[in-house]
Amino acid sequence: MRGMPAVPEPLLRLKGDASRRAFYRVPYRAGTAVMMVRDELQPEEDRSFIDVRNHLAACGAAVPEIYEYDEDNGVILMEDFGDRTLEERLRGADEETFTHFYRAAIDELLTIQIRGTSLRRECIARHRAFDQKKLMEELDFFLLHTVEGLYRASLGKSEREAIRGGFSLLAARLAALPRVLNHRDYHSRNLMVVDGALKIVDFQDARMGPCQYDLASLLRDSYTVLDGSFRNRMVEYYLRESAARGIAWHDRGVFLERFDLMGLQRNLKACGTFGYMAVARGNESYLKYLEPTFAYVRENAPRVDFMRECVQFLARHVPLLR
């Protein structure tokens, strides 16, 4: 690649996510850059990553600059945001610090949702959505890899029908909601703290969906658990700032109901990922996050009438749901 820096051996591999991508810090110009590579060449995925990044940058979101792209070798060289995630920054922090950063995170979230949705620019994320099929696929993924895989449940016909019946109703309700642009994995490990400001990574799966999706990801996070009163204050901040930007929710109860519905689906999906990583990929490091994530499900399920039976059947096989 023209201008590609010489890369020393061994490469410094950075902590990644649950995907099949690898990240390395390499010398670049007067500093460093992050090099992203995949297990195998996937030029369409790379172009999608760049397309979403460019769209988010155009609407003012704090995403990394892309320096170079070598399509033949599947290498993307981009701005280095360092190693300090929001999760790490908040360990041991006081409430004032939590409030500062979560307000900043919600401000960035609203930029994505409002500007990213209204910006008249073609982007692949506009053609992807949390439709009923996608939402149901994620819930079935949880059933396969966590309930049946991790917990080795052998579901009877009536149990499976009750569980999937609840899932189907949940997916249908959520798929019918109005859609805005969502980051799709907006939580404390995908927000980096650079010189006191938040930066956004891991945005390649952005898609259209309910505005409550990313908010639930942020406030019902598996990695940074917030107490209920703080979560409630941040929901109120979201509503105030949304109204200040021209999108007012006149029925707070409806918003909160949708927030709970979305949180249920999002948390079950996350538990599916944790089970998959342990059973299919042999990585058990995510299992410790099952307990706080299932705690959200235990909290939310009683508020959703049509999900009670579904969760009761799940709890027969998943101790953390009891």
C-alpha positions as CSV (number, residue, x, y, z in Angstrom):
1,M,0.0,0.0,0.0
2,R,1.3,3.4,-0.9
3,G,2.5,5.2,2.3
4,M,1.9,2.2,4.5
5,P,4.4,2.3,7.4
6,A,6.9,-0.5,8.0
7,V,5.4,-2.7,10.7
8,P,7.8,-4.1,13.4
9,E,7.6,-7.6,14.6
10,P,6.2,-8.7,16.9
11,L,3.0,-6.6,16.4
12,L,1.4,-5.2,19.5
13,R,-2.1,-6.7,19.5
14,L,-4.8,-4.7,21.2
15,K,-7.7,-6.0,23.2
16,G,-10.6,-6.5,20.7
17,D,-14.3,-7.4,20.9
18,A,-16.2,-10.6,20.4
19,S,-15.7,-10.4,16.6
20,R,-13.2,-12.1,14.3
21,R,-11.2,-9.0,13.8
22,A,-7.8,-8.2,15.2
23,F,-6.4,-4.7,16.1
24,Y,-2.7,-3.7,16.3
25,R,-1.0,-0.5,17.3
26,V,1.7,0.5,14.7
27,P,4.0,3.5,14.2
28,Y,2.5,6.0,11.9
29,R,3.8,9.4,10.9
30,A,4.9,11.2,14.1
31,G,2.8,8.9,16.4
32,T,0.8,5.7,16.2
33,A,-2.2,4.3,14.3
34,V,-4.5,1.3,14.8
35,M,-4.4,-1.4,12.1
36,M,-7.5,-3.5,11.7
37,V,-7.4,-6.9,10.0
38,R,-9.8,-9.8,9.7
39,D,-9.3,-13.6,9.9
40,E,-10.0,-13.7,6.2
41,L,-10.4,-11.2,3.4
42,Q,-13.9,-9.6,3.4
43,P,-13.7,-6.5,1.2
44,E,-17.5,-5.9,1.4
45,E,-17.3,-5.8,5.2
46,D,-14.4,-3.4,5.0
47,R,-16.2,-1.1,2.7
48,S,-19.3,-1.3,4.9
49,F,-17.1,-0.3,7.9
50,I,-15.7,2.7,6.0
51,D,-19.1,3.7,4.7
52,V,-20.7,3.7,8.2
53,R,-17.7,5.6,9.6
54,N,-17.9,8.2,6.9
55,H,-21.6,8.7,7.6
56,L,-21.1,9.1,11.3
57,A,-18.3,11.5,10.7
58,A,-20.5,13.5,8.4
59,C,-23.1,13.9,11.1
60,G,-20.5,15.0,13.6
61,A,-20.0,11.9,15.7
62,A,-16.6,11.4,17.3
63,V,-15.4,8.4,15.2
64,P,-11.8,7.7,14.2
65,E,-10.2,9.1,11.1
66,I,-9.3,6.5,8.5
67,Y,-5.8,7.1,7.2
68,E,-5.4,4.3,4.6
69,Y,-7.2,1.2,3.2
70,D,-5.4,-1.6,1.5
71,E,-8.3,-3.6,-0.1
72,D,-6.0,-6.3,-1.6
73,N,-4.8,-7.2,1.9
74,G,-7.8,-6.3,3.9
75,V,-6.0,-3.8,6.1
76,I,-7.6,-0.6,7.5
77,L,-5.3,2.0,9.2
78,M,-7.1,4.4,11.4
79,E,-6.8,7.0,14.2
80,D,-5.5,5.6,17.5
81,F,-7.9,6.4,20.4
82,G,-5.7,4.8,23.0
83,D,-6.6,2.1,25.4
84,R,-8.8,3.8,28.0
85,T,-12.4,2.8,27.7
86,L,-15.3,4.5,29.5
87,E,-15.6,1.3,31.6
88,E,-12.0,1.7,32.8
89,R,-12.3,5.4,33.3
90,L,-15.3,5.0,35.6
91,R,-13.8,2.4,37.9
92,G,-13.9,3.9,41.4
93,A,-15.1,7.3,40.0
94,D,-17.5,9.5,42.0
95,E,-21.1,10.2,41.0
96,E,-20.2,13.6,39.5
97,T,-17.8,11.9,37.1
98,F,-20.4,9.3,36.2
99,T,-22.9,12.0,35.5
100,H,-20.5,14.0,33.4
101,F,-19.5,11.1,31.1
102,Y,-23.0,9.6,30.8
103,R,-24.4,12.9,29.8
104,A,-21.6,13.2,27.2
105,A,-22.4,9.7,26.0
106,I,-26.1,10.6,25.6
107,D,-25.2,13.7,23.7
108,E,-23.2,11.7,21.3
109,L,-26.0,9.2,21.0
110,L,-28.5,11.9,20.1
111,T,-26.1,13.2,17.5
112,I,-26.1,9.7,15.9
113,Q,-29.9,9.3,16.2
114,I,-31.0,12.7,15.0
115,R,-28.3,13.9,12.6
116,G,-27.4,10.4,11.4
117,T,-31.1,9.7,10.6
118,S,-31.9,13.1,9.0
119,L,-28.6,13.5,7.0
120,R,-29.4,13.2,3.3
121,R,-26.5,10.8,2.5
122,E,-26.6,7.3,1.2
123,C,-25.3,4.8,3.7
124,I,-25.5,1.0,4.0
125,A,-26.8,1.4,7.6
126,R,-30.0,2.9,6.2
127,H,-30.7,-0.4,4.5
128,R,-30.3,-2.5,7.6
129,A,-32.9,-2.6,10.3
130,F,-34.0,-4.3,13.5
131,D,-36.9,-5.8,11.8
132,Q,-38.8,-8.8,13.2
133,K,-36.5,-11.3,11.4
134,K,-33.3,-9.8,12.8
135,L,-34.7,-9.4,16.3
136,M,-36.0,-13.0,16.3
137,E,-32.6,-14.3,15.0
138,E,-30.9,-12.7,18.0
139,L,-33.3,-14.2,20.4
140,D,-33.0,-17.7,18.8
141,F,-29.2,-17.2,19.0
142,F,-29.6,-16.8,22.8
143,L,-31.8,-19.9,22.9
144,L,-29.4,-22.0,20.9
145,H,-26.0,-21.0,22.4
146,T,-26.9,-20.1,26.0
147,V,-30.0,-22.0,27.0
148,E,-29.3,-25.2,25.0
149,G,-25.6,-24.8,24.6
150,L,-24.2,-23.4,27.8
151,Y,-26.9,-24.6,30.2
152,R,-27.4,-27.9,28.2
153,A,-31.2,-27.5,28.4
154,S,-33.4,-30.1,26.6
155,L,-36.5,-28.2,25.9
156,G,-39.9,-30.0,25.5
157,K,-42.2,-29.0,22.8
158,S,-44.5,-26.9,25.0
159,E,-41.6,-25.2,26.6
160,R,-40.0,-24.2,23.3
161,E,-43.4,-23.0,22.0
162,A,-44.0,-20.9,25.1
163,I,-40.5,-19.4,24.9
164,R,-40.5,-18.7,21.2
165,G,-44.0,-17.4,21.4
166,G,-42.9,-14.7,23.9
167,F,-39.9,-14.0,21.8
168,S,-42.0,-13.6,18.7
169,L,-44.4,-11.1,20.4
170,L,-41.4,-9.2,21.7
171,A,-39.8,-9.0,18.3
172,A,-43.1,-8.0,16.6
173,R,-43.7,-5.2,19.1
174,L,-40.2,-3.8,18.7
175,A,-40.1,-4.1,14.9
176,A,-43.3,-2.0,14.6
177,L,-41.7,1.0,16.4
178,P,-40.4,4.1,14.6
179,R,-36.8,3.8,13.6
180,V,-33.7,6.0,13.9
181,L,-30.0,5.3,13.2
182,N,-28.5,3.2,15.9
183,H,-24.8,2.4,16.7
184,R,-25.9,-1.1,17.7
185,D,-23.3,-1.8,20.4
186,Y,-23.3,1.5,22.3
187,H,-21.8,0.7,25.7
188,S,-18.9,1.4,28.0
189,R,-16.4,-0.7,26.2
190,N,-17.1,0.9,22.8
191,L,-16.7,4.5,24.2
192,M,-13.1,5.6,24.5
193,V,-11.9,8.4,26.7
194,V,-9.3,10.6,25.0
195,D,-8.1,13.8,26.8
196,G,-11.4,13.9,28.7
197,A,-13.6,13.5,25.7
198,L,-15.6,10.5,24.5
199,K,-14.7,8.8,21.2
200,I,-16.8,6.1,19.5
201,V,-15.6,2.7,18.1
202,D,-17.1,-0.6,16.9
203,F,-19.8,1.1,14.9
204,Q,-19.7,-1.1,11.8
205,D,-23.1,-2.8,12.5
206,A,-25.1,0.4,12.7
207,R,-28.6,0.0,11.5
208,M,-32.1,1.5,11.8
209,G,-34.1,0.6,14.9
210,P,-36.0,2.1,17.9
211,C,-34.3,5.0,19.6
212,Q,-34.5,3.1,22.8
213,Y,-32.1,0.4,21.5
214,D,-28.8,2.3,22.0
215,L,-30.1,3.9,25.2
216,A,-30.8,0.5,26.7
217,S,-27.3,-0.7,25.6
218,L,-25.8,2.2,27.4
219,L,-27.8,2.2,30.6
220,R,-28.3,-1.5,30.9
221,D,-24.8,-2.3,30.1
222,S,-23.3,-5.7,31.0
223,Y,-19.9,-4.3,31.8
224,T,-20.6,-1.1,33.8
225,V,-23.7,-1.7,36.0
226,L,-25.5,1.5,37.0
227,D,-27.9,1.7,39.9
228,G,-31.6,2.2,39.2
229,S,-31.9,5.8,40.4
230,F,-28.9,6.8,38.3
231,R,-30.3,5.1,35.2
232,N,-33.6,6.9,35.8
233,R,-31.9,10.2,35.9
234,M,-30.0,9.5,32.7
235,V,-33.3,8.5,31.0
236,E,-34.7,11.9,32.1
237,Y,-31.6,13.6,30.7
238,Y,-32.1,11.8,27.4
239,L,-35.8,13.0,27.2
240,R,-34.9,16.6,28.1
241,E,-32.0,16.8,25.5
242,S,-34.1,15.0,22.9
243,A,-36.8,17.7,23.4
244,A,-34.2,20.4,23.2
245,R,-33.1,19.1,19.8
246,G,-36.7,19.1,18.5
247,I,-37.9,15.6,19.3
248,A,-40.2,15.7,22.3
249,W,-41.8,12.7,23.9
250,H,-45.2,13.8,25.2
251,D,-46.0,10.4,26.8
252,R,-43.2,9.5,29.1
253,G,-45.0,6.3,30.0
254,V,-44.9,5.0,26.4
255,F,-41.2,5.8,26.1
256,L,-40.4,3.9,29.3
257,E,-42.5,0.9,28.2
258,R,-40.6,0.8,25.0
259,F,-37.3,1.2,26.9
260,D,-38.1,-1.9,29.0
261,L,-39.1,-3.9,25.9
262,M,-35.9,-3.0,24.1
263,G,-33.9,-3.7,27.2
264,L,-35.3,-7.2,27.4
265,Q,-34.4,-8.0,23.9
266,R,-31.0,-6.4,24.0
267,N,-30.0,-8.1,27.3
268,L,-31.1,-11.6,26.1
269,K,-29.1,-11.0,22.9
270,A,-26.0,-10.1,24.9
271,C,-26.4,-13.3,27.0
272,G,-26.6,-15.2,23.7
273,T,-23.2,-13.7,22.7
274,F,-21.7,-14.6,26.0
275,G,-22.9,-18.2,25.7
276,Y,-21.7,-18.4,22.1
277,M,-18.2,-17.1,23.1
278,A,-17.9,-19.8,25.8
279,V,-19.3,-22.8,23.9
280,A,-18.5,-22.2,20.3
281,R,-15.3,-20.1,20.6
282,G,-13.9,-21.5,23.9
283,N,-13.6,-18.1,25.5
284,E,-15.1,-18.2,29.0
285,S,-14.0,-14.7,29.9
286,Y,-17.5,-13.3,29.2
287,L,-19.4,-15.7,31.5
288,K,-18.9,-13.4,34.5
289,Y,-21.2,-10.9,32.7
290,L,-24.1,-13.2,32.6
291,E,-25.2,-12.5,36.2
292,P,-25.6,-8.7,35.8
293,T,-27.2,-9.1,32.4
294,F,-29.7,-11.6,33.6
295,A,-30.4,-9.4,36.6
296,Y,-31.7,-6.8,34.1
297,V,-34.0,-9.4,32.6
298,R,-35.3,-10.4,36.1
299,E,-36.0,-6.7,36.7
300,N,-37.7,-6.1,33.4
301,A,-39.7,-9.2,32.7
302,P,-42.4,-8.6,35.4
303,R,-43.3,-5.3,33.7
304,V,-44.1,-7.0,30.4
305,D,-47.2,-9.2,30.7
306,F,-46.6,-11.3,27.6
307,M,-43.0,-12.1,28.5
308,R,-43.7,-13.5,32.0
309,E,-44.5,-17.1,31.0
310,C,-41.6,-17.1,28.5
311,V,-39.1,-16.1,31.3
312,Q,-40.7,-18.5,33.7
313,F,-40.0,-21.4,31.3
314,L,-36.4,-20.1,30.7
315,A,-35.8,-19.9,34.5
316,R,-36.4,-23.7,34.7
317,H,-33.1,-24.1,32.9
318,V,-31.2,-20.8,33.6
319,P,-30.5,-20.5,37.3
320,L,-29.6,-16.9,37.0
321,L,-33.2,-16.1,36.0
322,R,-34.7,-17.5,39.2
